[in-house]
Amino acid sequence: MTDDRRSPSFVAALDARQRAMLAEMGVRVWTPRPAAMPSAPATAPAHPAPPAPAVPAAAFVEPRAPAPPRVVPIARDAGPAPAVAPRPSSAPAATPAELSVRPAGVDQMDWTQLREAVAGCRACGLCRSRNNTVFGVGEVSADWLVVGEAPGENEDRQGEPFVGAAGQLLDRMLHAVGRSRHGQGAQGAYIANVLKCRPPANRNPQPQEMAQCEPFLVRQVELLRPRLILAMGRFAVQSLLDSTEPIGRLRGRVHRYHDVPVIVTYHPAYLLRNPIDKRKAWADLCLAMETTGQ
C-alpha cells in the first residue's frame, strides 16, 4: 500500500516571479499563516497527526458560477405567428436626379443657345456626377477644330477642355504649327470634346452617351465651318468617322466629316504615356497643314 503523505505544499516554494504571473492571470494564491512559536517545548503526542495533503493549483482559482440552464420553449400548435409590420424609415431614400430628353431644335441654335442647352442637358446619367459641362474653348473664327474624347477630372473642375498635362502638350503641338487655342482664323484652333460631361472615374465613354452628345458636336461643326478637323483619340475617331479601326490604320490619309477634311492622330494623354509616337503625331500635323495649304 503506497504512502499518501506528501511533501509540504508547492505554494511555499513559489518565488516572486511566479507569484506575479499568477496575480496577472487573476489567480489568488493561498499562503498559510506562519505557526506561532511555542513558549516552551511541547511534549510530542503519542500518535502524531499526518501532514495535510498538498492543495492542487486549480483550487486557487475562484470557481465560476454555473450558467443557468437554457430553457427551450416547447412548440405548441398555436397557428402561424402574426406578421410583424416593417418599421417605417425615419428618412425617405434619396432619389437620383431625374433625366430628361435632350433639348429640341439643336440644329437651329446659335452659339449662346447651344452653350445654354449643353449646360442644362440631362439626357444621360453623366449629368448626375458632373461638376461642370465642358462646352469648348477658342475663337469661333478659328479655321481648325480639334476634337478630343471626354473631359477628365481637371476639365470637369474648370469647365474647359484639354487642361492639365495633356492640355499643355496640345498647346505645344499647336504652337509648333503656328496656332493656339486663343488665336483667330489661320492662327487659331477651336477645341471641343465628343462628350460634354466627364464619365465617372474617367472611364471610357459609352455608346449611348456619345449618341446623346453627338447633335451638340454636329451643331458646333456647322457653326464653326472649319477648314479641317483634327480627331485626337480612339473615341473621337469612332464618333466622327463611325469606325472601330485602330488609329494606326486610319492615320496618314484624309477622311471626311460633313464634307470637312479630317486628320486622325493620337490623343495627347496617349503621347505622354508613349512618347516614342510623338514623331507620328508630328507627321499627322504636317499632313493637316498640307491639307489646308499651309
C-alpha positions, 0 to 999 in steps of 0.5 A, spaced: 500 500 500 503 506 497 504 512 502 499 518 501 503 523 505 506 528 501 511 533 501 509 540 504 505 544 499 508 547 492 505 554 494 511 555 499 516 554 494 513 559 489 518 565 488 516 572 486 516 571 479 511 566 479 507 569 484 506 575 479 504 571 473 499 568 477 496 575 480 496 577 472 492 571 470 487 573 476 489 567 480 489 568 488 494 564 491 493 561 498 499 562 503 498 559 510 499 563 516 506 562 519 505 557 526 506 561 532 512 559 536 511 555 542 513 558 549 516 552 551 517 545 548 511 541 547 511 534 549 510 530 542 503 526 542 503 519 542 500 518 535 502 524 531 497 527 526 499 526 518 501 532 514 495 535 510 495 533 503 498 538 498 492 543 495 492 542 487 493 549 483 486 549 480 483 550 487 486 557 487 482 559 482 475 562 484 470 557 481 465 560 476 458 560 477 454 555 473 450 558 467 443 557 468 440 552 464 437 554 457 430 553 457 427 551 450 420 553 449 416 547 447 412 548 440 405 548 441 400 548 435 398 555 436 397 557 428 402 561 424 405 567 428 402 574 426 406 578 421 410 583 424 409 590 420 416 593 417 418 599 421 417 605 417 424 609 415 425 615 419 428 618 412 425 617 405 431 614 400 434 619 396 432 619 389 437 620 383 436 626 379 431 625 374 433 625 366 430 628 361 430 628 353 435 632 350 433 639 348 429 640 341 431 644 335 439 643 336 440 644 329 437 651 329 441 654 335 446 659 335 452 659 339 449 662 346 443 657 345 447 651 344 452 653 350 445 654 354 442 647 352 449 643 353 449 646 360 442 644 362 442 637 358 440 631 362 439 626 357 444 621 360 446 619 367 453 623 366 449 629 368 448 626 375 456 626 377 458 632 373 461 638 376 461 642 370 459 641 362 465 642 358 462 646 352 469 648 348 474 653 348 477 658 342 475 663 337 469 661 333 473 664 327 478 659 328 479 655 321 481 648 325 477 644 330 480 639 334 476 634 337 478 630 343 474 624 347 471 626 354 473 631 359 477 628 365 477 630 372 481 637 371 476 639 365 470 637 369 473 642 375 474 648 370 469 647 365 474 647 359 477 642 355 484 639 354 487 642 361 492 639 365 498 635 362 495 633 356 492 640 355 499 643 355 502 638 350 496 640 345 498 647 346 505 645 344 503 641 338 499 647 336 504 652 337 509 648 333 504 649 327 503 656 328 496 656 332 493 656 339 487 655 342 486 663 343 488 665 336 483 667 330 482 664 323 489 661 320 492 662 327 487 659 331 484 652 333 477 651 336 477 645 341 471 641 343 470 634 346 465 628 343 462 628 350 460 634 354 460 631 361 466 627 364 464 619 365 465 617 372 472 615 374 474 617 367 472 611 364 471 610 357 465 613 354 459 609 352 455 608 346 449 611 348 452 617 351 456 619 345 449 618 341 446 623 346 452 628 345 453 627 338 447 633 335 451 638 340 458 636 336 454 636 329 451 643 331 458 646 333 461 643 326 456 647 322 457 653 326 464 653 326 465 651 318 472 649 319 477 648 314 479 641 317 478 637 323 483 634 327 480 627 331 485 626 337 483 619 340 480 612 339 473 615 341 473 621 337 475 617 331 469 612 332 464 618 333 466 622 327 468 617 322 463 611 325 469 606 325 472 601 330 479 601 326 485 602 330 488 609 329 494 606 326 490 604 320 486 610 319 492 615 320 496 618 314 490 619 309 484 624 309 477 622 311 471 626 311 466 629 316 460 633 313 464 634 307 470 637 312 477 634 311 479 630 317 486 628 320 486 622 325 492 622 330 493 620 337 490 623 343 495 627 347 494 623 354 496 617 349 503 621 347 505 622 354 504 615 356 508 613 349 512 618 347 516 614 342 509 616 337 510 623 338 514 623 331 507 620 328 503 625 331 508 630 328 507 627 321 499 627 322 500 635 323 504 636 317 499 632 313 493 637 316 497 643 314 498 640 307 491 639 307 489 646 308 495 649 304 499 651 309 
